[in-house]
């Protein structure tokens, strides 16, 4: 499995010949690590409807013929703008050709750029190629993260930007609850309001947990 950080909260996963993308915010992202035409996913996984996560989903999914997977509200909205979609909800799992998807809780809000309600925000667990990864989406720290980590996690993507999500201190506590082999910080430095020192986060994580923190610049990848 190869995972490429696209910038902000965007992630590309390639496993067993399948490509999926989480939260593709590229063309309006001042720190995007890829061009949109570099991506050709068979599925776009959406944690919530905010513009910096829904992002380029309409253009990308139409061009690639990708399936949009998210909450019932996200899937319904995707259908209304002409995209193929699959509706899920928190606690539910579904097997797809590219892997097994489970939606988890996230503490945040969710609405599309035009104001349409986007349903509850979520995190997403993806199991593929014998690996289990977790994308926390935008969230605060919450104690039930321990339940997400009750099955071994190979890698977790967690936001550290603060203001709109948990900051580095709470994110380090989240890592203790999740107990993944690796953690990658996301949702920081895109804008001045969420500027953070990822190297300081890495030091704290590795001092306070058994997890290895991998700091990726936009466009960089890690293999599992």
N, C-alpha and C positions, 0 to 999 in steps of 0.2 A: 504494500500500500504506500502510495506517495501522496503527501499532503502539501499543497502550496498555499501560502498566505497571500491573499490578493490585496491586502490592505484593509484597514478599518476592521470589520468583522467578517469579511469575505474569505472563504476557504474553498479550494478545489481539491477533490479527492479522486484519485485514480487507483482502482483496485480490480484485479482480474479482468482487465479490459473494459471496465465500466468507468465512466466519468460522471461525477455529480458535483454540484456547486452549492454551497451555503451562502445565502445573503449577498448576492452579487451587486455591490455598490462600487461601480468602476468609473463611468464616464464623468460623474460629478465629484469624484473623490480626488482631492488635490494630492494625495499620496498613494494613488493606485500603483500596484506593482506589475500590472499586466494591461494589455489592450483587450477590449471586449472580444475582438475577433480571434483572440488566442483561445477562447473557451468554446467547447462544443459538448456540453453536458447532455446526458439523457434525462436527467432530473435536476430540478432546482428546488432545494429545501429551504423553506422560509420560516425563520423563528418568529417574526412578527412583522407588522405592516408598515412601520415607519419608513420614511423615504430613504434613509441611509442603510436599510436592510432589504426592502422590496427593490429599491434601486433600479437596475437595468433588467429586471426580470421580464417585462413584456418584450423588449427587443431580443434578448438572449433566447428566451423560450420559443419565440416564434421562429427565429432563424434556425435554431437547432432542433426544433420539434420536440422540445423537452417537456416532461411532465412536471407540473408545479405541485409540490406537496406541502401542505400546511394545515392549519385549523380549517374548520368548515367555512368560516368567514373569509379566510384568505383564498381558499379553493373556489368559493362562489364568486368572489371578485375576479379572480383569474379567469374563470369561465366567461364572465360578462365582457371581458376585454379580448376574448377569442383564443384563450390558451387552454390546452389540455390540463386537467387538474385532478388531484385526488384529495378528498377531504378526510381529515383525521381529527382527533381531539386528545386532550391531555390524559395520559395513562394508557392510551391505545397504541398497539403495535401493528405493523403490516410488513409482510414479506414482498419485496419487489425483486426484479431480476438483478438489480445492483446491490441488494442487501436488505437487512431488516431495519426498519425505522420505528422508533418509539418517541412520542412526544412527552416531555416532562414539564412540570411547572416552572415558571419564571415569574419573579415579582417585578413588574414594570407596567407599561401601558401599550396600547396598540391601535393605531388608526392610519389609514392610507393618506398620502399627501393631499387628496381632495377632501379629507375629513370623514370619509366612510369608515365606520367602525370595523376594526380588524380582528375582533375576537380576543380571547385571552392570549397574552404573549407566552411563548414556550421556549424551552430548551429542546435539543434534539439529540438522541442517542442513535448512532449508526453502527450496525454490526455488519462487517463485510470482510472477506478474505481472512477470516479467523481473527480479526481485530475488533475491538469495541472502543469507539471514540464518542466523546460528548462535546457538543457545542452548547454553551450555556446561554447563548443569545444575550440580550440585555437584561440584567437582573441585579437585584440586591442579594446579599448573603442571606441564606435561609438554612435552618438546621436540617431540613429534609434532604439536602444535598448528600447527607450520609447514606440515604436510601438509594440514591442514584449510584453511589460507589460501592454498594454491597456486593455487586458482581464486579470483578476486576475490570478496571478501565486501562486501556493502553495509553490513551492521550486525552487531555481535556483542553478545550479552548475557553478561556475565561476573560471577561472584560475587566480592565483595571483603570479605566479612564476617570472614574469618580464623576460627580455632579449628576449625570444621567444614569449611572450604573454604580455598582460597588467600586471602591477605590482599591489601591494596592494592599492596604492593611486587611480589609475584609476579603479581598480576593485570595490572600495568603491563607486566611482561615478557611475559605472555601476549599482550597487545595487539601488541607488536612482532612476535611470531611469526605472529599471525593477520593482521595488517595490514589491518583493515577500514577502510572509509571513516568509519564511526561506531562508537562503542562506548557502551553503556549499562550502568552498574554495577547489579547486583542482589544479592539475598541479603545485605542489611545493614540495620541499624537496626530490624529487626523486634522484637528482644529486646535487652536490655542487653549480653548476651554477644557480640553481633556488631555493636555500635555502631561506626561508622566515619565519617570525614570525607570525604564524596564530593567536595567541592570541592577538597580536597587531592589526591585521586586524579585528578581532571580536570586539575589543573595539571601533575602528573607525566606523565600520558599525553601531553599536548599539548606538553610540553617535550622528551620523549624519543622521540616517534614522529610520523608524519604523520597520525595518526588524530584526528578530532574527537570529544571526549567530550561526550555529552549526558546530563546528570543530570536524571532525571525523578522528580518526587514521585509517590507512588501515585495513580493515576487520570489522570495526564497522558499525553499521546500525542505521537508524532512521525510525520511523513509522509515517505515515500521516493518 
